[in-house]
Amino acid sequence: MEHAQVLSALGFDQADLSGGTLSVRSPIDGAEVARVVETRSDQVAKVIERSGDAFSAWRTVPAPRRGELVRLLGEELRAAKDELGALVTLEAGKITSEGLGEVQEMIDICDFAVGLSRQLYGLTIASERPGHKMSETWHPLGPCGVITAFNFPVAVWSWNAALALVCGNPVIWKPSEKTPLTALACKKVFEKAVARFGDDAPEGLMQVIIGGADIGEALVTSRDVPILSATGSTRMGGIVGPKVAARWGRPILELGGNNAMIVAPSADIEMAVRAIVFSAVGTAGQRCTSLRRLIVHKSIKEDLVAKLVKAYSSLPIGDPRKEGTLIGPLVDARSLDAMQSALASAAAEGGKVHGGDIVTEGVPGGAYAAPALVEMPGQTETVRTETFAPILYVMEYEDLEEAIDMQNGVPQGLSSCIFTLNMREAETFLSATGSDCGIANVNIGPSGAEIGGAFGGEKETGGGRESGSDAWKGYMRRQTSTVNYSAELPLAQGVKFDI
């Protein structure tokens, strides 16, 4: 579908797309597709107040009933999957299957959250005092602010929103200035679910604010927004995290990743090649889980690099809407410049660069580049720095301990993996002496996490967790209660205080 068709299919009219100050351009061809009205700084306080009012009502709705709203949201997302996936492609530049896959991720987390709405379990705890019962209960916490990045313009919001809603919290969403239309489209989808749900859903349960850093600042610093989930660069997280903590808020940070794969001598090389190529060049290398460092045993490095160079040279680059395209555009010219600068730095540090050329032929415009494979003499400063582009640095190792040290020897700690058929190597990699990342895989790449597991990382990745497992606890407050049903008043730890 062409740009106008995509927007029309999702219910956008001229009033939605014009009259504003924020220019929205498609990475596909650089064309301006909208001028969106931005939220004024003085409007954010009212948005937060409305969210607080919604919280007062929504927290009293039984959790399974809250789950029904999320179930309806999942149904509406299923109905709008093709159109919303096409909008992700239009606004973020992802190939068609990745745009659809991102919407499927939204559907999956809705399914997960519906089940969760009946499983917000606490504990019954044995008391040391006779005639006493201890228990643990989880309660809604309050409005949840969500700041998302351009590269996953809808899925990351859904990770937070689906959980926050079943936990009893309203959501305020600030999308990237590069991808506001996907957020506005999701709001339209959400409103359809609310219309079917009925009067139990208060006004202001899900709101979108559009704008730059000043809008985000208002969300980050408000004491009336107890949860703030932010996805973006480590630099951004270094600003957001301390500000939220300084007001005693709860930050959930999903920041940079400099993800590595170790390829051992016993690895299934053909499988490794397929995993490497998708992980390194999928989404044009613009995933926080993209593969950026390849640590290969010296005995197989030459053969593996030759296979990768051949594979890279055959990858179709171009319009992400066209069938067969595997690599679409970088999000903008600034990202393309950053890629070229990183390649120049790597070459100056002794790297041998394969590919990485700017592509202008056979593309509709926009910022396109061939993916780059760079053989490096070691883990230089350029290698240790995340560049959001399809660059894969290749280094060699001699023993597993050295490889793990290299894997862990960067500031970021998001995702990691090893390809090996040696059980001892695999289990060592997953042990306390192995990978220091929040995600560690064996015989699968670092990119493409499922929603069933908690997603997030350590060190400069921020330490936050979203999506599956028990990540829901980040959106609730824990309350420990003790009930004395006896006629006595014994004190804990045997303390005596008789009066």
Stockholm file with secondary structure:
# STOCKHOLM 1.0

chainA/1-499         MEHAQVLSALGFDQADLSGGTLSVRSPIDGAEVARVVETRSDQVAKVIERSGDAFSAWRTVPAPRRGELVRLLGEELRAAKDELGALVTLEAGKITSEGLGEVQEMIDICDFAVGLSRQLYGLTIASERPGHKMSETWHPLGPCGVITAFNFPVAVWSWNAALALVCGNPVIWKPSEKTPLTALACKKVFEKAVARFGDDAPEGLMQVIIGGADIGEALVTSRDVPILSATGSTRMGGIVGPKVAARWGRPILELGGNNAMIVAPSADIEMAVRAIVFSAVGTAGQRCTSLRRLIVHKSIKEDLVAKLVKAYSSLPIGDPRKEGTLIGPLVDARSLDAMQSALASAAAEGGKVHGGDIVTEGVPGGAYAAPALVEMPGQTETVRTETFAPILYVMEYEDLEEAIDMQNGVPQGLSSCIFTLNMREAETFLSATGSDCGIANVNIGPSGAEIGGAFGGEKETGGGRESGSDAWKGYMRRQTSTVNYSAELPLAQGVKFDI
#=GR chainA/1-499 SS CCHHHHHHHTTCCHHHHSSCSEEEECTTTCCEEEEECCCCHHHHHHHHHHHHHHHHHHTTSCHHHHHHHHHHHHHHHHHTHHHHHHHHHHHHCCCHHHHHHHHHHHHHHHHHHHHHTTCCCCEEECCSSTTEEEEEEEEECCCEEEECCSSSTTHHHHHHHHHHHHHTCCEEEECCTTCHHHHHHHHHHHHHHHHHHCTTSCTTSEEECCCSHHHHHHHHHCTTCCEEEEESCHHHHHHHHHHHHHTTCEEEEECCCCEEEEECTTSCHHHHHHHHHHHHHGGGGCSTTCEEEEEEETTTHHHHHHHHHHHHHTCCBSCTTSTTCCBCCBSSHHHHHHHHHHHHHHHHTTCEEEECCEECTTSCSSBEECCEEEECSSCCHHHHSCCSSSEEEEEEESSHHHHHHHHHCSSEESEEEEECSCHHHHHHHHSTTSCCSSEEEESSCSSCCCTTSEECCEETTCSCCEESTTGGGGGEEEEEEEEECSSCCCCGGGCCCCC
#=GC SS_cons         CCHHHHHHHTTCCHHHHSSCSEEEECTTTCCEEEEECCCCHHHHHHHHHHHHHHHHHHTTSCHHHHHHHHHHHHHHHHHTHHHHHHHHHHHHCCCHHHHHHHHHHHHHHHHHHHHHTTCCCCEEECCSSTTEEEEEEEEECCCEEEECCSSSTTHHHHHHHHHHHHHTCCEEEECCTTCHHHHHHHHHHHHHHHHHHCTTSCTTSEEECCCSHHHHHHHHHCTTCCEEEEESCHHHHHHHHHHHHHTTCEEEEECCCCEEEEECTTSCHHHHHHHHHHHHHGGGGCSTTCEEEEEEETTTHHHHHHHHHHHHHTCCBSCTTSTTCCBCCBSSHHHHHHHHHHHHHHHHTTCEEEECCEECTTSCSSBEECCEEEECSSCCHHHHSCCSSSEEEEEEESSHHHHHHHHHCSSEESEEEEECSCHHHHHHHHSTTSCCSSEEEESSCSSCCCTTSEECCEETTCSCCEESTTGGGGGEEEEEEEEECSSCCCCGGGCCCCC
//
